């Protein structure tokens, strides 16, 4: 490489490092949590028919992810795979 190009590239590198060193580090503003559980539907009413756990046993295993921000609000995503 030409000496002049090396000096220019070195100068650009030094200036960029100076600019980037002044940027504060990002701070996390959201926390993420999760939960696992089980659910037993004791009574179900659908299509005008009521069934109990004795009529049709089923169990679900909810898996959830919670995203909590800085305030009092949290967003919860929950999926419930079931077994009959």
Buried (B, 14 or more C-beta within 10 A) or exposed (E): EEEEEEEEEEEEEEEEEEEEEEEEEEEEEEEEEEEEEEEEBEEEEEEEEEEEEEEEEEEBEBEBEBEBEEEEEEEEEEEEEEEE
